[in-house]
Amino acid sequence: MWISIDPGMHMGYAVWDGEKLITSGSHCPKASPKDFNKILGREIRVGYIRKCVQALITDYNITKLAIEYPVISKIFQSNSVVIQVRIWSVILDQFLAHNIPWEEFSPTAIKYAATGSGAAAKPLVMERVAETFGEEHAKSPDQADAVAIGMCMINLQHKINNQPVAYPLEKYRKPEKEPKKSKPAKEPEPPSELKERKKKVKKTKRKENEE
């Protein structure tokens, strides 16, 4: 079996057997007690996610991982992005420890696999995942994203095997634009006709100048 994971404070996961979705969910650690500062609260959450990943690997005998890679942008300084990168590295560390290979996918590719649009909002991703696999697999954005990441992995396997991609569903795919038909090239004028036309143009210009 293999697993797809949406890294974050509320880590989403989906377990697959081939192309069949076995189970999915999201681990949502409760907010830290008031007497803990924010940094300690984050440490507890990261430790919780590490244990969750370890349990998933052993419980389902995972042999491959599909994961979203964090996008580093101008907002890298924000706490949420820093924490996401840290959780992403913690998750990969667990799979490295078990010698399990992984594939990474961009947020744009993940959204496209689920909806047919690389700019889709999370509610639409949840809606399409629920339609494709059932509402029980789209109870939260993190869970739905994890399933969508799995859809990317299935597409990748299809491409490797020279098969048509499975997702997005056919009804959500935009029709391919027909290539523009090139205009037929004009045949060059015969030299004699070209000379005659130039003579006429010169005569016309002379008359205009005389007038």
Secondary structure, DSSP 8 states (H G I E B T S, - for coil): -EEEEE-STT-EEEEEETTEEEEEEE-------TTS-HHHHHHHHHHHHHHHHHHHHHHHT--EEEEE-----GGGGSHHHHHHHHHHHHHHHHHHHTT--EEEE-HHHHHHHHHS-TT--HHHHHHHHHHHH-GGG-SSHHHHHHHHHHHHHHHHHHHHTT-----S-GGGS-----------------HHHHHHHHHHHHHHHHHHHH-
